[in-house]
Amino acid sequence: MQRRHDIDALRVIAFALLIAYHGGMVYVAEWGFHLKSGHTYEWLQWPMIAMNRWRMDLIFLLSGLAIGLFQPERQMGRFVLLRTWRLLLPLLFGMAAIVPVQAYCEAVANGVVEPGFLAFMARYLQLQPWPEGGFAGAEYGFTWNHLWYLAYLWVYTLVLVLLLPLLRSRAGQALAGWLGGLRGVWLVLVPASLLALYMNTLLQPFGDAERDLVSDWYRHAEYFTVFLLGYLLARSQAFWTELLRLRRPLLVAAVVMGSVYLLLVRSGIEWGEPALAAVRCLRGLYAWTTLMAILAWGHHLLNRPFRWLPYATEAVYPWYVLHQSAMVLLAYWLVPRGLPVWVEAGAVLGGTVLACALGHEMIRRVGVLRPLFGLKRRKPVSVRPHPEPLAVVGGRE
């Protein structure tokens, strides 16, 4: 099967947006984060909300698409072993060696622990609960912070493998064919109705369980649905042809619905339950329409072998693992200094990019580090480089 360069490029863009979003969390007013700047702005809530409603859905959708293009049913045992190795090893290593930097900075800033990282690590590695309010996950004694995605993706991948006999059955093939055959407005309405259903039934009882793998049923429903839809639609030529045909109306619809949704959310109106249900339905429509517009324009503009793409595709996994710890550490150093916002924000964001770039350059050259950050073994120099199949989004082997 021909390499889908647009999927690789969209991965890079999706995780770049993730890093930018986390940078915004330091400066957006009224939203909690591990460390907050003294410079916070309410206007940042507008772009942050607009991105928040589909950013993780996009990453899980790309994960499902990548696995669908790989066709794991051809070698399920090998696929499961490789996914487990390339998802859980970076997760466990990151929880033990990368994420504790964030926990330490947050705990010191909260006044729960005394400065001294080595002493903190000696206590952290005991995996014993910490005093309340120390850091996110303190009640468990450890945390995965931004690496929660790896745990969720690993679980979804195993569930998908268990479902493969059903999905490859006549009924499963009929479902995939029906989804791939959706045309026009139905391509939006059918999946969006599922997202709206989850928001109107699961968001209220389970919305506070974010990053709790056992109890996060609202996000499991949403993320696994888009992940599964990605798998089912990945090889449907009719689906991609229809997306290309609809790319302009999809973009217009996404902008219009997103604008209306933001105005409603930021209006300050106390909605009654029927009106709130309607707003949630609009949110589902906005999210799925945006996902389809991104896929459509990505397929139209990015399905070509850009020279930068192999390097950038390999870099995504190490950058993902490193970025938030680097960002929180930089904020921990810089926020108390009372710098002008443009100096502070530039140093936090620019320093994060520099730390990730230097970290990737070291990781890609050291064989023992590569699997700890999700990279395959280093290829011989004589082998022509190809885009790294990214385990973070279920890339093809």
C-alpha positions as CSV (number, residue, x, y, z in Angstrom):
1,M,0.0,0.0,0.0
2,Q,1.3,3.5,-0.9
3,R,2.5,5.5,2.0
4,R,-0.1,8.1,3.2
5,H,2.0,11.2,3.7
6,D,-1.0,13.2,4.7
7,I,-1.5,11.1,7.8
8,D,2.1,11.4,8.7
9,A,2.0,15.2,8.2
10,L,-1.2,15.5,10.2
11,R,0.4,13.7,13.1
12,V,3.1,16.2,13.2
13,I,0.6,19.1,13.1
14,A,-1.6,17.5,15.7
15,F,1.2,17.1,18.2
16,A,2.5,20.6,17.5
17,L,-0.9,21.9,18.4
18,L,-0.8,19.8,21.5
19,I,2.4,21.5,22.6
20,A,1.0,24.9,21.8
21,Y,-2.1,24.1,23.8
22,H,-0.1,23.1,26.8
23,G,1.9,26.4,26.5
24,G,-1.4,28.3,26.5
25,M,-2.4,26.5,29.7
26,V,0.3,28.4,31.5
27,Y,-1.2,31.7,30.5
28,V,-5.0,31.2,30.2
29,A,-7.1,32.7,33.0
30,E,-9.2,30.6,35.4
31,W,-8.0,27.2,34.1
32,G,-6.0,25.0,36.4
33,F,-2.5,23.7,35.3
34,H,0.6,22.4,37.0
35,L,2.1,25.9,37.1
36,K,0.5,29.2,36.2
37,S,2.1,32.5,35.2
38,G,1.4,35.7,36.9
39,H,0.3,36.9,33.5
40,T,-3.0,35.3,32.6
41,Y,-5.5,36.3,30.0
42,E,-9.2,35.6,29.7
43,W,-9.2,36.1,25.9
44,L,-7.0,33.0,25.6
45,Q,-10.1,31.0,26.5
46,W,-11.6,31.6,23.1
47,P,-8.9,29.8,21.0
48,M,-8.3,27.3,23.7
49,I,-12.0,26.2,23.9
50,A,-12.1,26.1,20.1
51,M,-9.2,23.7,20.0
52,N,-10.1,21.8,23.1
53,R,-13.3,20.4,21.6
54,W,-11.5,18.4,18.9
55,R,-7.7,18.3,19.6
56,M,-7.6,14.9,21.3
57,D,-10.3,13.5,19.1
58,L,-8.0,14.3,16.1
59,I,-5.1,12.4,17.7
60,F,-7.2,9.3,18.4
61,L,-8.7,9.5,14.9
62,L,-5.3,9.6,13.4
63,S,-4.3,6.6,15.6
64,G,-7.2,4.6,14.2
65,L,-6.5,5.6,10.7
66,A,-2.9,4.6,11.0
67,I,-3.8,1.2,12.4
68,G,-6.4,0.7,9.7
69,L,-3.8,1.4,7.0
70,F,-1.4,-1.0,8.6
71,Q,-4.1,-3.8,8.6
72,P,-3.1,-5.6,11.9
73,E,-5.4,-8.5,11.1
74,R,-2.6,-9.9,8.9
75,Q,-0.3,-10.5,11.9
76,M,-2.2,-9.8,15.1
77,G,0.2,-11.4,17.6
78,R,3.2,-9.4,16.3
79,F,1.1,-6.3,16.2
80,V,0.1,-6.6,19.8
81,L,3.6,-7.3,21.0
82,L,5.0,-4.3,19.0
83,R,2.3,-1.9,20.2
84,T,2.8,-3.0,23.8
85,W,6.6,-2.5,23.6
86,R,6.3,0.9,21.9
87,L,3.6,2.3,24.1
88,L,4.1,0.8,27.6
89,L,7.9,1.1,27.7
90,P,7.9,4.9,27.0
91,L,5.0,5.3,29.4
92,L,6.7,3.5,32.3
93,F,10.0,5.2,31.6
94,G,8.4,8.6,31.3
95,M,6.5,8.1,34.6
96,A,9.7,7.1,36.3
97,A,12.2,9.6,34.8
98,I,10.5,12.4,32.8
99,V,7.1,13.2,34.5
100,P,8.5,13.5,38.0
101,V,10.1,16.8,37.0
102,Q,6.6,18.2,36.6
103,A,5.5,16.7,39.9
104,Y,8.5,18.2,41.7
105,C,8.0,21.7,40.3
106,E,4.3,21.6,41.1
107,A,4.8,20.3,44.7
108,V,7.5,22.9,45.5
109,A,5.4,25.7,44.0
110,N,2.4,24.5,46.1
111,G,4.6,24.5,49.3
112,V,4.1,20.8,49.9
113,V,7.7,19.7,49.6
114,E,11.0,21.4,50.2
115,P,13.4,22.2,47.3
116,G,15.7,19.3,46.5
117,F,15.0,17.1,43.4
118,L,17.1,14.1,44.5
119,A,15.3,13.9,47.8
120,F,12.0,14.2,46.0
121,M,12.9,11.4,43.6
122,A,13.9,9.1,46.4
123,R,10.5,9.6,47.9
124,Y,8.7,9.5,44.6
125,L,10.1,6.1,43.6
126,Q,8.7,4.6,46.7
127,L,5.2,4.9,45.1
128,Q,3.6,5.9,48.3
129,P,0.8,8.5,48.5
130,W,1.8,12.2,49.0
131,P,0.0,14.9,51.1
132,E,-3.1,16.2,49.4
133,G,-2.5,19.1,47.0
134,G,1.1,18.2,46.3
135,F,0.8,17.5,42.6
136,A,-1.7,16.0,40.1
137,G,-1.9,12.3,41.0
138,A,-0.3,12.7,44.5
139,E,-3.0,10.5,46.0
140,Y,-1.6,7.6,44.1
141,G,2.1,8.3,44.8
142,F,3.0,8.7,41.2
143,T,1.5,10.3,38.0
144,W,1.5,10.0,34.3
145,N,0.4,13.6,33.6
146,H,0.4,14.2,29.8
147,L,1.5,10.6,29.1
148,W,-2.0,9.3,29.9
149,Y,-2.6,9.1,26.1
150,L,-0.2,6.2,25.8
151,A,-2.2,4.2,28.4
152,Y,-5.5,4.9,26.7
153,L,-4.2,4.1,23.3
154,W,-2.7,0.8,24.5
155,V,-6.0,-0.2,26.0
156,Y,-8.0,0.8,22.9
157,T,-5.5,-1.1,20.7
158,L,-6.0,-4.3,22.7
159,V,-9.8,-3.8,22.5
160,L,-9.6,-3.3,18.8
161,V,-7.6,-6.5,18.4
162,L,-10.2,-8.4,20.4
163,L,-12.9,-7.0,18.1
164,L,-11.1,-7.8,14.9
165,P,-12.8,-11.2,14.3
166,L,-16.2,-9.3,14.5
167,L,-15.0,-6.4,12.4
168,R,-13.6,-8.8,9.7
169,S,-16.9,-10.7,9.6
170,R,-19.6,-10.2,7.0
171,A,-21.5,-7.9,9.4
172,G,-18.4,-5.9,10.3
173,Q,-17.5,-5.5,6.6
174,A,-21.0,-4.4,5.9
175,L,-20.7,-1.8,8.7
176,A,-17.4,-0.5,7.3
177,G,-18.9,-0.3,3.8
178,W,-21.9,1.6,5.0
179,L,-19.8,4.1,6.9
180,G,-17.5,4.6,4.0
181,G,-20.5,5.0,1.7
182,L,-22.0,7.9,3.7
183,R,-22.4,11.0,1.5
184,G,-22.9,14.7,2.0
185,V,-24.4,15.8,5.3
186,W,-24.7,12.2,6.5
187,L,-21.0,11.9,6.7
188,V,-21.2,14.5,9.5
189,L,-24.5,13.8,11.1
190,V,-24.1,10.1,11.8
191,P,-20.8,10.2,13.7
192,A,-21.6,13.5,15.3
193,S,-24.8,12.1,16.7
194,L,-22.8,9.6,18.6
195,L,-20.6,12.3,20.1
196,A,-23.6,14.3,21.0
197,L,-25.2,11.3,22.7
198,Y,-22.1,10.7,24.8
199,M,-22.1,14.4,25.9
200,N,-25.7,14.3,26.8
201,T,-25.6,11.1,28.8
202,L,-22.1,10.5,30.1
203,L,-20.5,14.0,30.4
204,Q,-22.3,15.0,33.6
205,P,-21.7,11.7,35.6
206,F,-18.2,11.0,34.4
207,G,-16.8,14.3,33.2
208,D,-14.6,14.8,36.3
209,A,-12.8,11.5,35.8
210,E,-10.3,12.8,33.2
211,R,-7.1,10.8,32.9
212,D,-8.6,8.1,35.3
213,L,-8.3,5.0,33.1
214,V,-10.7,3.1,35.2
215,S,-13.5,5.6,35.6
216,D,-13.2,7.9,32.5
217,W,-16.2,6.5,30.7
218,Y,-17.2,9.7,28.9
219,R,-13.9,10.1,27.3
220,H,-13.5,6.4,26.6
221,A,-16.8,6.5,24.7
222,E,-15.7,9.5,22.7
223,Y,-12.1,8.6,22.1
224,F,-12.6,5.0,21.3
225,T,-15.5,5.8,18.9
226,V,-13.3,8.2,16.9
227,F,-10.4,5.7,17.1
228,L,-12.7,2.9,15.8
229,L,-14.1,5.1,13.1
230,G,-10.6,5.9,11.9
231,Y,-9.8,2.2,11.7
232,L,-13.0,1.4,9.8
233,L,-12.7,4.3,7.3
234,A,-9.0,4.2,6.7
235,R,-9.0,2.0,3.6
236,S,-12.3,3.3,2.1
237,Q,-11.5,5.0,-1.1
238,A,-15.1,6.2,-1.3
239,F,-14.7,8.0,2.0
240,W,-11.6,9.8,1.0
241,T,-13.1,10.8,-2.4
242,E,-16.1,12.2,-0.7
243,L,-14.0,14.1,1.7
244,L,-12.1,15.8,-1.1
245,R,-15.4,16.7,-2.8
246,L,-16.7,18.2,0.4
247,R,-13.5,19.9,1.6
248,R,-14.8,23.5,1.0
249,P,-18.2,23.2,2.6
250,L,-16.7,21.2,5.5
251,L,-14.3,24.1,6.2
252,V,-17.0,26.7,6.0
253,A,-19.4,24.6,8.2
254,A,-16.6,24.0,10.8
255,V,-15.8,27.8,11.0
256,V,-19.5,28.8,11.3
257,M,-20.4,26.1,13.8
258,G,-17.3,26.8,15.9
259,S,-18.1,30.5,16.0
260,V,-21.7,30.0,17.0
261,Y,-20.6,27.4,19.7
262,L,-18.0,29.8,21.1
263,L,-20.5,32.7,21.3
264,L,-23.0,30.5,23.1
265,V,-20.5,29.1,25.5
266,R,-18.9,32.5,26.3
267,S,-22.3,34.3,26.5
268,G,-22.6,33.7,30.2
269,I,-26.2,32.6,29.9
270,E,-27.5,30.1,32.4
271,W,-28.9,27.4,30.1
272,G,-31.8,25.2,31.0
273,E,-31.4,21.5,30.3
274,P,-33.1,21.4,26.9
275,A,-31.0,24.3,25.7
276,L,-27.9,22.8,27.2
277,A,-28.6,19.6,25.4
278,A,-28.8,21.5,22.1
279,V,-25.5,23.3,22.8
280,R,-23.9,19.9,23.4
281,C,-25.3,18.6,20.1
282,L,-23.8,21.6,18.4
283,R,-20.5,20.8,20.1
284,G,-20.6,17.3,18.7
285,L,-21.4,18.6,15.2
286,Y,-18.6,21.2,15.4
287,A,-16.0,18.6,16.6
288,W,-16.7,16.0,13.9
289,T,-17.1,18.6,11.1
290,T,-13.7,20.0,12.1
291,L,-12.1,16.6,12.1
292,M,-13.5,15.9,8.6
293,A,-12.3,19.3,7.3
294,I,-8.8,18.6,8.7
295,L,-8.7,15.2,7.1
296,A,-10.1,16.6,3.8
297,W,-7.6,19.5,3.5
298,G,-4.8,17.3,4.8
299,H,-5.4,14.8,2.1
300,H,-5.7,17.6,-0.5
301,L,-2.6,19.5,0.5
302,L,-0.3,17.2,2.4
303,N,-0.3,13.8,0.6
304,R,3.1,14.2,-0.9
305,P,6.7,13.3,0.2
306,F,7.9,16.5,1.8
307,R,11.6,16.5,2.5
308,W,11.1,17.5,6.1
309,L,8.5,14.8,6.8
310,P,10.7,11.8,7.7
311,Y,12.6,13.8,10.3
312,A,9.6,15.4,11.7
313,T,7.6,12.2,11.9
314,E,10.4,10.5,13.9
315,A,10.7,13.6,16.2
316,V,7.1,13.6,17.3
317,Y,7.3,10.8,19.9
318,P,10.3,12.2,21.8
319,W,8.9,15.7,21.6
320,Y,5.6,14.5,23.0
321,V,7.3,12.7,25.9
322,L,9.6,15.6,26.7
323,H,7.6,18.8,26.0
324,Q,5.5,19.2,29.1
325,S,8.2,18.5,31.6
326,A,10.5,20.9,29.9
327,M,7.7,23.5,29.8
328,V,6.8,23.2,33.5
329,L,10.4,23.3,34.5
330,L,11.0,26.4,32.5
331,A,7.9,28.0,34.0
332,Y,9.1,27.0,37.5
333,W,12.4,28.9,36.9
334,L,11.0,31.9,35.1
335,V,7.6,32.8,36.6
336,P,8.9,33.9,40.0
337,R,11.3,36.4,38.3
338,G,8.5,38.8,37.4
339,L,9.6,39.2,33.8
340,P,7.5,41.0,31.2
341,V,5.0,38.6,29.7
342,W,6.6,38.7,26.2
343,V,10.0,37.8,27.7
344,E,8.6,35.1,30.0
345,A,6.3,33.5,27.4
346,G,9.0,33.6,24.7
347,A,11.5,32.0,27.0
348,V,9.0,29.3,28.2
349,L,7.8,28.4,24.7
350,G,11.1,28.9,22.9
351,G,13.0,27.0,25.6
352,T,10.5,24.1,25.3
353,V,11.1,23.9,21.6
354,L,14.8,24.1,22.1
355,A,14.8,21.4,24.8
356,C,12.7,19.1,22.7
357,A,14.9,19.6,19.6
358,L,18.1,19.0,21.5
359,G,16.6,16.0,23.4
360,H,15.5,14.4,20.1
361,E,18.9,14.9,18.6
362,M,20.5,13.1,21.5
363,I,17.8,10.4,21.7
364,R,18.0,9.5,18.0
365,R,21.7,9.0,18.2
366,V,21.9,6.8,21.3
367,G,20.6,3.3,20.7
368,V,19.6,2.5,24.3
369,L,17.5,5.7,24.5
370,R,15.5,5.1,21.3
371,P,13.1,2.5,22.6
372,L,12.6,4.5,25.8
373,F,11.1,7.3,23.7
374,G,9.2,5.0,21.3
375,L,11.6,4.9,18.4
376,K,12.6,1.8,16.5
377,R,16.2,0.6,16.4
378,R,18.5,2.8,14.4
379,K,18.7,1.9,10.7
380,P,22.1,1.3,9.0
381,V,23.4,4.4,7.3
382,S,23.2,2.6,4.0
383,V,19.4,2.2,4.3
384,R,17.5,5.1,2.7
385,P,15.5,6.8,5.5
386,H,11.7,6.6,5.5
387,P,9.2,8.2,7.9
388,E,9.4,6.6,11.4
389,P,6.2,4.6,12.0
390,L,5.0,6.3,15.1
391,A,3.8,4.0,17.9
392,V,2.2,7.0,19.6
393,V,-0.5,7.0,17.0
394,G,-0.4,3.4,15.9
395,G,1.8,3.8,12.9
396,R,2.5,1.1,10.3
397,E,5.4,-1.2,10.8
